[in-house]
Amino acid sequence: MRAVIESGLIHIFDTYLYREAIKEIPGHYWDQNKKAWLVPENTENIALLKIIGCQFMNESGVQVNSREYPDIDGWIPADPIESMPIRAKPYRHQVQAYNFVGQILGLFKRGNDICPARGF
């Protein structure tokens, strides 16, 4: 699967295996003439396409360096707000889930600036 960004739209080619994932992107549509899916250009769509293995090309067909697009791993911080009660080093998704649940349930004691749900 490859993609080209033109005039604010991402043109995605060779998408048969990924067509159902592309249909979940808001604002998608099929261009019958180009035989490509078109989706709006934004960081979320670029990150999603990178996750499912899309290669971004420029207009001349040369693969674009990935440094020009956002870093997927840097979106959500992976440092625990409070120390986690485990001995092993947690994976990024475990830290993110711990922070999320701790904030929602108001378990952290560091103040309202970090955890506005606590509020007391």
Biotite code that builds the C-alpha atoms (Angstrom):
import biotite.structure as struc

atoms = struc.array([
    struc.Atom([0.000, 0.000, 0.000], chain_id="A", res_id=1, res_name="MET", atom_name="CA", element="C"),
    struc.Atom([1.341, 3.418, -0.895], chain_id="A", res_id=2, res_name="ARG", atom_name="CA", element="C"),
    struc.Atom([0.087, 6.965, -0.445], chain_id="A", res_id=3, res_name="ALA", atom_name="CA", element="C"),
    struc.Atom([0.669, 10.344, -2.059], chain_id="A", res_id=4, res_name="VAL", atom_name="CA", element="C"),
    struc.Atom([-0.318, 13.636, -0.425], chain_id="A", res_id=5, res_name="ILE", atom_name="CA", element="C"),
    struc.Atom([-1.775, 16.191, -2.843], chain_id="A", res_id=6, res_name="GLU", atom_name="CA", element="C"),
    struc.Atom([-3.728, 19.378, -2.098], chain_id="A", res_id=7, res_name="SER", atom_name="CA", element="C"),
    struc.Atom([-4.735, 18.457, 1.438], chain_id="A", res_id=8, res_name="GLY", atom_name="CA", element="C"),
    struc.Atom([-5.802, 14.907, 0.596], chain_id="A", res_id=9, res_name="LEU", atom_name="CA", element="C"),
    struc.Atom([-4.022, 11.601, 1.009], chain_id="A", res_id=10, res_name="ILE", atom_name="CA", element="C"),
    struc.Atom([-4.397, 9.417, -2.104], chain_id="A", res_id=11, res_name="HIS", atom_name="CA", element="C"),
    struc.Atom([-4.013, 5.765, -1.075], chain_id="A", res_id=12, res_name="ILE", atom_name="CA", element="C"),
    struc.Atom([-3.280, 3.139, -3.752], chain_id="A", res_id=13, res_name="PHE", atom_name="CA", element="C"),
    struc.Atom([-3.090, -0.689, -3.707], chain_id="A", res_id=14, res_name="ASP", atom_name="CA", element="C"),
    struc.Atom([-5.454, -0.934, -0.752], chain_id="A", res_id=15, res_name="THR", atom_name="CA", element="C"),
    struc.Atom([-7.433, -4.125, -1.236], chain_id="A", res_id=16, res_name="TYR", atom_name="CA", element="C"),
    struc.Atom([-6.240, -5.764, 1.996], chain_id="A", res_id=17, res_name="LEU", atom_name="CA", element="C"),
    struc.Atom([-6.748, -2.572, 4.018], chain_id="A", res_id=18, res_name="TYR", atom_name="CA", element="C"),
    struc.Atom([-10.005, -1.292, 2.517], chain_id="A", res_id=19, res_name="ARG", atom_name="CA", element="C"),
    struc.Atom([-12.067, -1.965, 5.659], chain_id="A", res_id=20, res_name="GLU", atom_name="CA", element="C"),
    struc.Atom([-9.621, -0.022, 7.847], chain_id="A", res_id=21, res_name="ALA", atom_name="CA", element="C"),
    struc.Atom([-9.672, 2.877, 5.384], chain_id="A", res_id=22, res_name="ILE", atom_name="CA", element="C"),
    struc.Atom([-13.478, 2.891, 5.409], chain_id="A", res_id=23, res_name="LYS", atom_name="CA", element="C"),
    struc.Atom([-13.312, 3.672, 9.147], chain_id="A", res_id=24, res_name="GLU", atom_name="CA", element="C"),
    struc.Atom([-11.463, 6.968, 8.506], chain_id="A", res_id=25, res_name="ILE", atom_name="CA", element="C"),
    struc.Atom([-13.855, 9.956, 8.632], chain_id="A", res_id=26, res_name="PRO", atom_name="CA", element="C"),
    struc.Atom([-14.107, 11.787, 5.305], chain_id="A", res_id=27, res_name="GLY", atom_name="CA", element="C"),
    struc.Atom([-12.938, 8.886, 3.132], chain_id="A", res_id=28, res_name="HIS", atom_name="CA", element="C"),
    struc.Atom([-14.157, 8.387, -0.410], chain_id="A", res_id=29, res_name="TYR", atom_name="CA", element="C"),
    struc.Atom([-13.242, 6.276, -3.437], chain_id="A", res_id=30, res_name="TRP", atom_name="CA", element="C"),
    struc.Atom([-11.993, 8.020, -6.589], chain_id="A", res_id=31, res_name="ASP", atom_name="CA", element="C"),
    struc.Atom([-13.066, 5.776, -9.455], chain_id="A", res_id=32, res_name="GLN", atom_name="CA", element="C"),
    struc.Atom([-10.817, 7.499, -12.018], chain_id="A", res_id=33, res_name="ASN", atom_name="CA", element="C"),
    struc.Atom([-7.608, 7.186, -9.978], chain_id="A", res_id=34, res_name="LYS", atom_name="CA", element="C"),
    struc.Atom([-8.600, 3.840, -8.409], chain_id="A", res_id=35, res_name="LYS", atom_name="CA", element="C"),
    struc.Atom([-7.578, 5.208, -5.014], chain_id="A", res_id=36, res_name="ALA", atom_name="CA", element="C"),
    struc.Atom([-9.062, 6.043, -1.644], chain_id="A", res_id=37, res_name="TRP", atom_name="CA", element="C"),
    struc.Atom([-8.904, 9.712, -0.688], chain_id="A", res_id=38, res_name="LEU", atom_name="CA", element="C"),
    struc.Atom([-8.831, 10.787, 2.963], chain_id="A", res_id=39, res_name="VAL", atom_name="CA", element="C"),
    struc.Atom([-8.217, 14.202, 4.546], chain_id="A", res_id=40, res_name="PRO", atom_name="CA", element="C"),
    struc.Atom([-4.605, 15.003, 5.400], chain_id="A", res_id=41, res_name="GLU", atom_name="CA", element="C"),
    struc.Atom([-4.114, 15.310, 9.152], chain_id="A", res_id=42, res_name="ASN", atom_name="CA", element="C"),
    struc.Atom([-1.771, 13.823, 11.726], chain_id="A", res_id=43, res_name="THR", atom_name="CA", element="C"),
    struc.Atom([-4.264, 11.198, 12.915], chain_id="A", res_id=44, res_name="GLU", atom_name="CA", element="C"),
    struc.Atom([-4.819, 9.827, 9.417], chain_id="A", res_id=45, res_name="ASN", atom_name="CA", element="C"),
    struc.Atom([-1.093, 9.824, 8.647], chain_id="A", res_id=46, res_name="ILE", atom_name="CA", element="C"),
    struc.Atom([-0.373, 7.996, 11.908], chain_id="A", res_id=47, res_name="ALA", atom_name="CA", element="C"),
    struc.Atom([-3.104, 5.420, 11.245], chain_id="A", res_id=48, res_name="LEU", atom_name="CA", element="C"),
    struc.Atom([-1.796, 4.757, 7.745], chain_id="A", res_id=49, res_name="LEU", atom_name="CA", element="C"),
    struc.Atom([1.752, 4.381, 9.098], chain_id="A", res_id=50, res_name="LYS", atom_name="CA", element="C"),
    struc.Atom([0.497, 1.859, 11.658], chain_id="A", res_id=51, res_name="ILE", atom_name="CA", element="C"),
    struc.Atom([-1.130, -0.345, 9.025], chain_id="A", res_id=52, res_name="ILE", atom_name="CA", element="C"),
    struc.Atom([2.017, -0.231, 6.881], chain_id="A", res_id=53, res_name="GLY", atom_name="CA", element="C"),
    struc.Atom([1.434, 2.460, 4.277], chain_id="A", res_id=54, res_name="CYS", atom_name="CA", element="C"),
    struc.Atom([4.485, 3.871, 2.475], chain_id="A", res_id=55, res_name="GLN", atom_name="CA", element="C"),
    struc.Atom([4.307, 7.580, 1.711], chain_id="A", res_id=56, res_name="PHE", atom_name="CA", element="C"),
    struc.Atom([5.622, 8.689, -1.680], chain_id="A", res_id=57, res_name="MET", atom_name="CA", element="C"),
    struc.Atom([6.043, 12.138, -3.193], chain_id="A", res_id=58, res_name="ASN", atom_name="CA", element="C"),
    struc.Atom([4.558, 13.071, -6.574], chain_id="A", res_id=59, res_name="GLU", atom_name="CA", element="C"),
    struc.Atom([7.544, 11.654, -8.493], chain_id="A", res_id=60, res_name="SER", atom_name="CA", element="C"),
    struc.Atom([7.240, 8.231, -6.820], chain_id="A", res_id=61, res_name="GLY", atom_name="CA", element="C"),
    struc.Atom([10.199, 8.504, -4.436], chain_id="A", res_id=62, res_name="VAL", atom_name="CA", element="C"),
    struc.Atom([9.591, 7.231, -0.906], chain_id="A", res_id=63, res_name="GLN", atom_name="CA", element="C"),
    struc.Atom([9.349, 10.080, 1.588], chain_id="A", res_id=64, res_name="VAL", atom_name="CA", element="C"),
    struc.Atom([11.531, 10.001, 4.683], chain_id="A", res_id=65, res_name="ASN", atom_name="CA", element="C"),
    struc.Atom([9.438, 9.196, 7.745], chain_id="A", res_id=66, res_name="SER", atom_name="CA", element="C"),
    struc.Atom([10.917, 12.144, 9.679], chain_id="A", res_id=67, res_name="ARG", atom_name="CA", element="C"),
    struc.Atom([8.553, 14.452, 7.818], chain_id="A", res_id=68, res_name="GLU", atom_name="CA", element="C"),
    struc.Atom([5.549, 12.847, 9.477], chain_id="A", res_id=69, res_name="TYR", atom_name="CA", element="C"),
    struc.Atom([4.573, 12.721, 13.141], chain_id="A", res_id=70, res_name="PRO", atom_name="CA", element="C"),
    struc.Atom([6.122, 10.276, 15.568], chain_id="A", res_id=71, res_name="ASP", atom_name="CA", element="C"),
    struc.Atom([3.436, 7.813, 16.619], chain_id="A", res_id=72, res_name="ILE", atom_name="CA", element="C"),
    struc.Atom([5.174, 6.825, 19.860], chain_id="A", res_id=73, res_name="ASP", atom_name="CA", element="C"),
    struc.Atom([5.366, 10.395, 21.137], chain_id="A", res_id=74, res_name="GLY", atom_name="CA", element="C"),
    struc.Atom([1.651, 11.117, 21.263], chain_id="A", res_id=75, res_name="TRP", atom_name="CA", element="C"),
    struc.Atom([0.909, 9.932, 24.799], chain_id="A", res_id=76, res_name="ILE", atom_name="CA", element="C"),
    struc.Atom([3.478, 10.253, 27.581], chain_id="A", res_id=77, res_name="PRO", atom_name="CA", element="C"),
    struc.Atom([4.791, 6.978, 28.949], chain_id="A", res_id=78, res_name="ALA", atom_name="CA", element="C"),
    struc.Atom([5.969, 8.155, 32.369], chain_id="A", res_id=79, res_name="ASP", atom_name="CA", element="C"),
    struc.Atom([3.728, 7.080, 35.249], chain_id="A", res_id=80, res_name="PRO", atom_name="CA", element="C"),
    struc.Atom([2.154, 9.958, 37.154], chain_id="A", res_id=81, res_name="ILE", atom_name="CA", element="C"),
    struc.Atom([2.770, 8.019, 40.369], chain_id="A", res_id=82, res_name="GLU", atom_name="CA", element="C"),
    struc.Atom([4.980, 4.991, 40.829], chain_id="A", res_id=83, res_name="SER", atom_name="CA", element="C"),
    struc.Atom([3.414, 1.761, 39.676], chain_id="A", res_id=84, res_name="MET", atom_name="CA", element="C"),
    struc.Atom([3.078, -1.089, 42.201], chain_id="A", res_id=85, res_name="PRO", atom_name="CA", element="C"),
    struc.Atom([5.027, -3.601, 40.103], chain_id="A", res_id=86, res_name="ILE", atom_name="CA", element="C"),
    struc.Atom([8.635, -4.791, 40.070], chain_id="A", res_id=87, res_name="ARG", atom_name="CA", element="C"),
    struc.Atom([9.149, -5.253, 36.342], chain_id="A", res_id=88, res_name="ALA", atom_name="CA", element="C"),
    struc.Atom([9.554, -2.412, 33.875], chain_id="A", res_id=89, res_name="LYS", atom_name="CA", element="C"),
    struc.Atom([6.110, -1.823, 32.348], chain_id="A", res_id=90, res_name="PRO", atom_name="CA", element="C"),
    struc.Atom([5.432, -1.500, 28.651], chain_id="A", res_id=91, res_name="TYR", atom_name="CA", element="C"),
    struc.Atom([4.283, 1.840, 27.228], chain_id="A", res_id=92, res_name="ARG", atom_name="CA", element="C"),
    struc.Atom([0.664, 0.744, 26.872], chain_id="A", res_id=93, res_name="HIS", atom_name="CA", element="C"),
    struc.Atom([0.610, -0.433, 30.498], chain_id="A", res_id=94, res_name="GLN", atom_name="CA", element="C"),
    struc.Atom([1.838, 2.948, 31.755], chain_id="A", res_id=95, res_name="VAL", atom_name="CA", element="C"),
    struc.Atom([-0.693, 4.759, 29.579], chain_id="A", res_id=96, res_name="GLN", atom_name="CA", element="C"),
    struc.Atom([-3.528, 2.589, 30.901], chain_id="A", res_id=97, res_name="ALA", atom_name="CA", element="C"),
    struc.Atom([-2.351, 3.070, 34.498], chain_id="A", res_id=98, res_name="TYR", atom_name="CA", element="C"),
    struc.Atom([-2.285, 6.866, 34.069], chain_id="A", res_id=99, res_name="ASN", atom_name="CA", element="C"),
    struc.Atom([-5.679, 6.891, 32.361], chain_id="A", res_id=100, res_name="PHE", atom_name="CA", element="C"),
    struc.Atom([-7.435, 4.782, 34.995], chain_id="A", res_id=101, res_name="VAL", atom_name="CA", element="C"),
    struc.Atom([-5.743, 6.615, 37.852], chain_id="A", res_id=102, res_name="GLY", atom_name="CA", element="C"),
    struc.Atom([-6.941, 9.959, 36.541], chain_id="A", res_id=103, res_name="GLN", atom_name="CA", element="C"),
    struc.Atom([-10.475, 8.776, 35.839], chain_id="A", res_id=104, res_name="ILE", atom_name="CA", element="C"),
    struc.Atom([-10.888, 7.161, 39.265], chain_id="A", res_id=105, res_name="LEU", atom_name="CA", element="C"),
    struc.Atom([-9.105, 9.979, 41.103], chain_id="A", res_id=106, res_name="GLY", atom_name="CA", element="C"),
    struc.Atom([-6.437, 7.733, 42.628], chain_id="A", res_id=107, res_name="LEU", atom_name="CA", element="C"),
    struc.Atom([-3.467, 10.076, 42.283], chain_id="A", res_id=108, res_name="PHE", atom_name="CA", element="C"),
    struc.Atom([-2.617, 12.532, 45.083], chain_id="A", res_id=109, res_name="LYS", atom_name="CA", element="C"),
    struc.Atom([-0.489, 15.024, 43.148], chain_id="A", res_id=110, res_name="ARG", atom_name="CA", element="C"),
    struc.Atom([-3.149, 17.705, 42.864], chain_id="A", res_id=111, res_name="GLY", atom_name="CA", element="C"),
    struc.Atom([-5.866, 18.918, 40.555], chain_id="A", res_id=112, res_name="ASN", atom_name="CA", element="C"),
    struc.Atom([-3.467, 20.178, 37.881], chain_id="A", res_id=113, res_name="ASP", atom_name="CA", element="C"),
    struc.Atom([-2.568, 16.597, 36.954], chain_id="A", res_id=114, res_name="ILE", atom_name="CA", element="C"),
    struc.Atom([-5.828, 14.944, 37.932], chain_id="A", res_id=115, res_name="CYS", atom_name="CA", element="C"),
    struc.Atom([-8.805, 17.327, 37.589], chain_id="A", res_id=116, res_name="PRO", atom_name="CA", element="C"),
    struc.Atom([-11.247, 14.465, 38.225], chain_id="A", res_id=117, res_name="ALA", atom_name="CA", element="C"),
    struc.Atom([-10.116, 14.273, 41.857], chain_id="A", res_id=118, res_name="ARG", atom_name="CA", element="C"),
    struc.Atom([-11.421, 17.748, 42.761], chain_id="A", res_id=119, res_name="GLY", atom_name="CA", element="C"),
    struc.Atom([-11.473, 17.442, 46.568], chain_id="A", res_id=120, res_name="PHE", atom_name="CA", element="C"),
])
